[in-house]
Amino acid sequence: DIQQVQFTCVILLRMVAYAPILGIGGVMHVTQGNTGLAWIIVLDVAALLLLITVLMSIAMPKFKIMQTLVDRLNLVSREILTGIMPVRAFSREQFEEQRFDKANKDLMGTQLFTNRAMVAMMPFMTLIMNGTSLLIVWFGGKAMDAGTMQVGEMIAFITYTMQIVMSFLMLAMVAVMLPRAGVAADRIDEVIRTKATIHDPDEADAKAAKEHKNWQGVVEFHDVSFRFPGADSDALEHISFTAKPGETTAIIGSTGCGKSTLLNLIPRFYDVTGGSVTVDGIDVRQMPQAQLHDLLGYVPQKGVLFSGTIDSNLKFGGDHITDAAVKKAAAIAQATEFIDAKPEGYASPIAQGGSNVSGGQKQRLSIARAIAKDPKIYLFDDSFSALDYKTDVALRRALKAQTDNATVIIVAQRISTVLHANQILVLDEGRLVGAGAQGARWSGAAAGCQAGPEAPVRRRGLYLDRHTCHPLFLRGAAGGDGLAADVPVVRTIGEETSMNYAAIKTCDIANGPGVRTSLFVSGCTHHCKGCFQPETWDFSYGEPFTQDVIDTILHSLEPAYV
């Protein structure tokens, strides 16, 4: 669109400003003479105007839709190129070829029609020009024979007439371009006139935020509701919670329940429609956006990298980020291994969109970019989904040490990702249906356990912390226990954890190689002495257990053990 308008503007400056000078000058010189042939000029101009009007009335509608057809062809081409893998996976090559062929033929037909119309204009223009010359010579010859005109006057009259015809020809060429440029200009104007919905506050409202020093990063939602523009109902309803520095707040819920939307209210990607979101007691709407964003380290759901190098991407948070901070952030994000494996290290190039790194590497670099900024508030929008359990656990353990004084808000799908959180929020259809600290689960479990066998407690999942003194046991089985006795796999005493990999070997021997193996993990999940209510979790694999397999299972159960 911009190129079309730019090209038309250049032609306007070169031709439209030049053609009237030629035409007006020619008309003035012709009318000043006493040749008696001015009626030929009138006839000539009338024929030209009639020709241009007819051609424009035929071609104008096609010119108006041509830009739309160009957009359609570009859209189809882009969808095919970006979606080539699902197209091949679903064997839709022939369908996509037909779709592209239709878009291509629609544009081709329109362009052929307009080009033929414009090509037809040139012969008619030539016919009018030569016919005009013929009339001038014919009637000029008779005037010279009568002695009322000189040869020089006739030649000058022909020259001026050609100038007038050429000026109309140039105007006709510009008229051909104007409809298409007009469509492009309307589309550009539509974008320019679109009003921003997020505005910085005025000086008076932003005064409190600008004068505030020593930001702590306390994020509070006060009865927050949000509705997308044009929607019939709220996407979030009456959400209230507080995320404090040094603590991790996890947000979980089913797909489409509003987790990412809630997180996006903090950096003001959207503004709340009810209630308020505050940072250190100051409404985010009363803070300049640059100041608010300086406090945040945001990792989007889909990792986004920019063309450049690994180093430039990790320093994207500002010029204050040093090389040491970049390397530290990469180590925390578990990205050092694959960065050092590259020949150019941190100077390794990143293609547009990060297309030359894997999904997990892209996600780790996005996390490292946020860590390198060292913000007061970390926002992770399901940013660990592409990581395996082992990397996930190692990253979150290192991240915990880095974010001891920062507020961390995590949106996640994996239960294991949020088990370590100080506060867990459960969303359902935009409403907060559950909230509480991890310790709240322990009190109920312990109370039921102490009540004795008459009030057993059964909970899904493994809720153990590093202070539990009861061991976990491994039982391998292809149809029975497979082991003569429970073999301790994990013992936790205070902060120390030990693993007994001999149990794995025993399990493999008992089941035999290649036998479908189930792992039963048993252990007390309660904070009481003398508890006789162990719970059992079953994990099935199609291969004998190895050290890596048991590591993955234990990582998925409770990161604090490893």
Secondary structure, 3 states (H helix, E strand, C coil): CHHHHHHHHHHHHHHHCCHHHHHHHHHHHHHHCCCCCHHHHHHHHHHHHHHHHHHHHHHHHHHHHHHHHHHHHHHHHHHHHHCHHHHHHCCCHHHHHHHHHHHHHHHHHHHHHHHHHHHHHHHHHHHHHHHHHHHHHHHHHHHHHHCCCCHHHHHHHHHHHHHHHHHHHHHHHHHHHHHHHHHHHHHHHHHHHCCCCCCCCCHHHHHHHHHCCCCCCCEEEEEEEECCCCCCCCCEEEEEEEECCCCEEEEEECCCCCHHHHHHCCCCCCCCCEEEEEECCEEHHHCCHHHHHHCEEEECCCCCCCCEEHHHHHCCCCCCCCHHHHHHHHHHCCCHHHHHCCCCHHHCEECHHHCCCCHHHHHHHHHHHHHHCCCCEEEEECCCCCCCHHHHHHHHHHHHHHCCCCEEEEECCCHHHHCCCCEEEEEECCEEEEEEEHHHHHHHHHHHHHCCCCCCCCCCCCCCCCCCCCCEEEEEECCCCCCCCCEEEEEEECCEEEECCHHHHHHHHHHCCCCCEEEEEEECCCCCCCCCCCEEEEEEECCCCCHHHHHHHHHHHCHHHC
